[in-house]
Amino acid sequence: MAEHGAHITTASVVDDQPSIFEVVAQESLMTAVRPALQHVVKVLAESNPAHYGFFWRWFDEIFTLLDLLLQQHYLSKTSASFSENFYGLKRIVMEDTHKLQRLASAGLPKQQLWKSIMFLVLLPYLKVKLEKLVSSLREEDEYSIHPPSSRWKQFYKAFLAAYPFVNMAWEGWFFVQQLRYILGKAQHHSPLLRLAGVRLGRLTVQDIQALEHRPAEVSMMQQPARSVGEKIKSALKKAVGGAALSLSTGLSVGVFFLQFLEWWYSSENQETVKSLTALPTPPPPVHLDYNSDSPLLPKMKTVCPLCRKTRVNDTVLATSGYVFCYRCVFNYVRSHQACPITGYPTEVQHLIKLYSPEN
């Protein structure tokens, strides 16, 4: 009976609600991890596109999968996300009373757990994809890829016009909720916590003690699997748990390094970085040998390497320096995220329009 009731404890009379500084700090932690890891992957992909280009092209999906493993591990083992646990917080089910609350080591109930995973992992992934779509549509609108009379152009023009207002309403919703939280008018600093049916609280002494003793209790309670199916299920569970534990341990150790990388490469710090890493201007490139036997390079300087016709609307790739027709290189980069000649990782924003004196 003691084991079945071990997840229930008597809460302290003192309010366990964290301050706005604690909740903002834990949110900024995961916000800093993504761009820092993205920069590391970009450096690897640029150094060796053949081996690491895959990770750059599918970074969003790989990061989301790792984030799913990490958050599921922490929500089921500590009743908190990785960043919340890092700052000594936990998620408390709204149905739980102040007198009867689960210990953090019991994990979240299944309903609140999957709702939390959806808002922690899936929603940020969709938001990143939406922002990339908006950026791509703006590029197309700027260079008029589609005919002016097409229905698609009319649709995405309306979408681009409405997106800033929708985004402003979304951010305003979060700002108002945080303001109500600061004034003590709300239990949640984020509306997503309310939709998930949980609120944030500080870890109690009982929570910390239970989390410290949980690994030993789990190892003692494990029984050898009998059937082949149970053995496979147990092995898969151990593998996923081990991967999540390794990921969380490595992220805990490297979180300060990742935050340093995010600060070092932030836009506000770029001027300081340039002054510290300033190098003399490199010499002009050696003239290319257009008699090369490479099938990708045309012999005529005015011919596009992709369509093999005289270039129209000349555009250069900043990552490699090769010049193409804008329509040709735009479609290629958008589909492959790489330079057609060198294979260097490339984004649409690396396209630079060239203007001749005649124009």
C-alpha positions in Angstrom: 0.0 0.0 0.0 2.8 2.4 0.8 4.2 1.9 -2.8 0.8 2.7 -4.4 0.5 5.9 -2.4 4.1 7.0 -2.7 3.2 9.5 -5.4 0.9 11.5 -3.1 2.3 14.0 -0.6 1.2 16.9 1.5 2.1 20.2 -0.1 3.5 23.0 1.9 1.3 25.9 2.9 3.7 28.3 1.4 2.9 29.2 -2.2 5.2 27.2 -4.6 4.5 29.4 -7.6 7.8 30.4 -9.3 8.6 34.0 -10.1 8.4 35.5 -13.6 12.2 35.6 -13.7 12.4 31.8 -13.2 9.9 30.9 -15.9 11.4 33.4 -18.4 14.9 31.9 -17.7 13.8 28.4 -18.3 12.0 29.4 -21.5 15.1 31.2 -22.8 17.2 28.1 -22.2 15.6 26.0 -24.9 15.3 29.1 -27.1 19.1 29.4 -27.0 19.8 25.7 -27.6 18.2 25.5 -31.1 20.2 28.3 -32.9 23.4 27.2 -31.2 23.0 23.6 -32.4 22.0 24.9 -35.8 25.2 26.9 -36.1 27.3 23.8 -35.2 25.5 21.7 -37.8 26.0 24.5 -40.4 29.7 24.7 -39.7 30.0 20.9 -40.1 27.9 20.9 -43.3 30.1 23.6 -44.8 33.3 21.8 -43.9 32.1 18.5 -45.4 28.9 18.7 -47.4 29.0 15.1 -48.5 29.0 13.7 -45.0 27.1 16.4 -43.0 24.9 18.0 -45.6 22.1 15.6 -44.7 22.0 16.9 -41.1 21.7 20.5 -42.4 18.9 19.8 -44.9 16.9 17.9 -42.3 17.9 19.8 -39.2 14.4 20.8 -38.2 13.1 17.2 -38.3 16.2 15.7 -36.5 16.1 18.4 -33.8 12.3 17.8 -33.3 12.9 14.0 -32.9 15.7 14.5 -30.4 13.6 17.1 -28.6 10.7 14.6 -28.5 12.9 12.0 -26.8 14.3 14.5 -24.4 11.0 16.0 -23.3 9.2 12.7 -23.1 11.9 11.4 -20.8 11.8 14.3 -18.5 8.0 14.7 -18.4 7.5 11.0 -17.6 10.4 10.9 -15.0 10.4 14.3 -13.4 7.0 15.9 -14.3 8.8 18.7 -16.0 10.5 19.6 -19.3 14.3 19.6 -19.6 14.6 23.4 -19.0 12.0 23.4 -16.2 13.8 20.6 -14.4 17.1 22.4 -14.9 15.7 25.4 -12.9 14.1 23.2 -10.2 10.5 23.5 -11.4 7.8 20.9 -12.0 4.4 20.6 -13.7 1.4 20.3 -11.4 -1.9 18.9 -12.7 -4.6 21.4 -12.2 -7.0 18.8 -10.8 -4.6 18.1 -7.9 -5.5 20.0 -4.7 -2.9 21.8 -2.5 -3.2 19.0 0.0 -2.8 16.1 -2.4 -0.2 16.6 -5.1 1.8 14.0 -7.0 5.5 13.8 -6.4 7.6 14.9 -9.4 9.1 11.4 -9.7 5.7 10.0 -10.5 5.6 11.7 -13.8 2.6 13.4 -15.5 -0.6 11.5 -16.2 -0.8 10.3 -19.8 -3.3 13.0 -20.9 -1.3 15.9 -19.5 2.0 14.3 -20.7 1.0 14.2 -24.4 -0.6 17.6 -24.3 2.6 19.0 -22.9 4.7 17.2 -25.6 2.4 18.6 -28.3 2.9 22.2 -27.0 6.6 21.7 -26.2 7.7 19.9 -29.4 5.1 19.9 -32.2 4.0 23.5 -31.9 7.5 25.0 -32.1 8.3 22.7 -35.1 5.1 23.9 -37.0 6.0 27.6 -36.1 9.5 27.2 -37.6 8.1 25.7 -40.8 5.5 28.4 -41.0 8.1 31.1 -40.7 10.3 29.5 -43.4 7.2 29.3 -45.7 6.5 33.0 -45.1 10.1 33.9 -45.9 10.0 31.8 -49.1 6.8 33.4 -50.2 8.2 36.9 -49.6 11.2 36.0 -51.7 8.9 34.8 -54.5 6.8 37.9 -54.2 9.8 40.2 -54.3 11.1 38.7 -57.5 7.7 38.0 -59.0 8.2 34.3 -59.7 4.5 33.8 -60.5 2.5 35.7 -63.1 0.6 38.7 -61.6 -2.8 37.2 -62.6 -2.4 33.8 -61.0 -4.7 32.7 -58.2 -1.7 31.4 -56.3 -0.2 34.9 -56.2 -3.4 36.4 -55.0 -3.7 33.8 -52.3 -0.2 34.2 -50.9 -0.4 38.0 -51.1 -3.4 37.8 -48.8 -1.6 35.3 -46.6 1.5 37.6 -46.3 -0.7 40.6 -45.5 -2.6 38.7 -42.8 0.4 36.9 -41.2 1.9 39.9 -39.3 -1.4 40.6 -37.7 -1.9 36.9 -36.7 1.6 36.8 -35.3 1.1 40.0 -33.4 -2.2 38.7 -31.9 -0.3 35.4 -30.9 2.5 37.3 -29.2 0.1 39.7 -27.6 -1.8 36.8 -26.1 1.3 35.5 -24.4 2.3 39.0 -23.3 -1.1 39.7 -21.6 -0.9 36.3 -19.9 2.6 37.0 -18.5 1.4 40.4 -17.3 -1.5 38.8 -15.5 0.9 36.3 -14.0 3.2 39.1 -12.7 0.2 40.9 -11.2 -1.0 37.7 -9.5 -4.2 37.4 -11.5 -3.2 34.1 -13.2 -1.6 30.8 -12.2 0.0 30.3 -15.7 2.6 32.5 -17.3 1.8 30.9 -20.7 -1.7 30.1 -22.1 -0.2 26.8 -23.4 0.2 25.5 -19.8 -3.5 26.2 -19.2 -4.5 24.3 -22.4 -2.3 21.4 -21.2 -4.1 21.4 -17.9 -1.0 22.0 -15.7 0.8 24.8 -13.9 4.4 25.3 -12.8 5.6 25.0 -9.3 8.9 24.7 -7.4 10.3 21.3 -6.5 9.8 20.5 -2.8 12.2 18.7 -0.5 10.1 15.5 -0.9 10.3 15.8 -4.7 14.1 16.1 -4.6 14.5 13.2 -2.3 12.1 11.0 -4.4 14.0 11.9 -7.6 17.3 11.0 -6.0 16.0 7.6 -4.8 14.0 6.7 -8.0 16.9 5.1 -10.0 17.6 2.6 -7.2 13.9 1.8 -6.7 13.5 1.2 -10.4 16.4 -1.2 -10.6 15.1 -3.2 -7.6 11.6 -3.4 -9.0 12.7 -4.6 -12.5 11.8 -8.2 -13.2 13.3 -10.4 -16.0 11.2 -10.5 -19.1 9.6 -13.9 -19.8 8.4 -13.9 -23.4 10.3 -12.8 -26.5 7.8 -9.9 -27.0 8.4 -8.7 -23.5 12.2 -8.9 -24.0 12.0 -6.9 -27.2 9.7 -4.3 -25.6 12.0 -4.1 -22.6 15.1 -3.7 -24.8 13.4 -1.0 -26.9 12.3 0.8 -23.8 15.9 0.7 -22.4 17.4 1.9 -25.6 15.0 4.9 -25.9 15.5 5.7 -22.2 19.3 5.4 -22.6 19.3 7.7 -25.6 17.1 10.2 -23.8 19.4 10.0 -20.7 22.6 10.4 -22.8 21.0 13.4 -24.6 19.9 15.1 -21.4 23.3 14.5 -19.7 25.2 15.9 -22.7 22.8 18.9 -23.0 23.1 19.6 -19.3 26.9 19.7 -19.5 26.9 21.7 -22.8 24.1 24.1 -22.1 26.4 26.9 -20.9 28.6 26.4 -24.0 25.6 26.5 -26.2 24.4 29.7 -24.6 27.9 31.2 -25.1 27.7 30.2 -28.8 24.3 31.8 -29.1 25.6 35.0 -27.6 28.8 35.0 -29.7 26.9 34.7 -32.9 24.0 37.0 -32.0 23.3 40.0 -34.2 23.9 42.4 -31.3 27.4 41.0 -30.8 28.4 40.9 -34.5 30.2 44.2 -34.4 32.3 43.0 -31.4 33.1 39.7 -33.2 34.2 41.5 -36.4 36.5 43.8 -34.5 38.1 40.9 -32.6 38.4 38.6 -35.6 39.2 41.2 -38.3 41.5 39.8 -41.0 43.2 41.6 -43.9 41.2 41.6 -47.2 41.9 38.5 -49.2 43.4 38.8 -52.7 41.0 38.5 -55.7 40.2 35.0 -56.9 42.3 33.4 -59.6 40.7 33.5 -63.0 38.6 30.4 -63.6 39.8 28.0 -66.3 36.7 27.9 -68.6 38.4 25.2 -70.7 37.9 22.8 -67.8 36.4 19.4 -68.7 33.9 19.7 -65.9 30.4 18.9 -67.3 28.8 21.5 -64.9 30.8 24.5 -66.0 29.9 26.0 -69.5 32.7 27.3 -71.6 30.9 30.5 -72.3 31.0 33.0 -69.4 27.5 34.3 -70.2 25.8 30.8 -70.1 23.9 29.6 -67.0 25.4 26.3 -65.7 21.9 24.9 -65.1 19.8 25.7 -68.2 22.8 26.0 -70.5 21.3 29.1 -72.1 22.4 32.8 -72.0 21.7 34.0 -68.5 18.6 36.0 -67.7 18.3 38.1 -64.5 21.9 37.3 -63.4 22.1 36.1 -59.8 25.2 35.0 -57.8 25.4 32.5 -55.0 27.1 34.2 -52.0 28.3 30.8 -50.7 30.2 29.8 -53.9 30.5 32.8 -56.2 28.9 31.2 -59.3 26.4 33.1 -61.4 23.1 31.6 -62.7 19.7 32.7 -64.0 17.6 33.7 -61.1 14.7 31.4 -61.9 17.0 28.4 -62.4 19.1 28.9 -59.2 16.1 29.9 -57.1 14.2 26.7 -57.9 17.3 24.6 -57.4 18.3 26.1 -54.1 14.8 25.9 -52.7 14.6 22.2 -53.6 18.2 21.1 -52.7 19.5 23.7 -50.2 22.9 23.5 -51.9 25.0 25.1 -54.6 24.6 23.2 -58.0 28.4 23.4 -58.7 30.1 23.0 -55.3 27.4 21.3 -53.2 27.9 23.9 -50.4 24.8 24.3 -48.1 22.9 27.3 -49.4 19.7 29.1 -48.5 17.5 31.3 -50.6 18.7 34.4 -48.8 22.2 33.7 -50.2 21.0 34.7 -53.7 22.3 38.1 -54.7 20.9 39.9 -57.8 23.5 41.4 -60.2 22.8 44.6 -62.1 24.8 45.5 -65.2 25.6 49.2 -66.0 23.2 48.9 -69.0 20.3 48.2 -66.6 
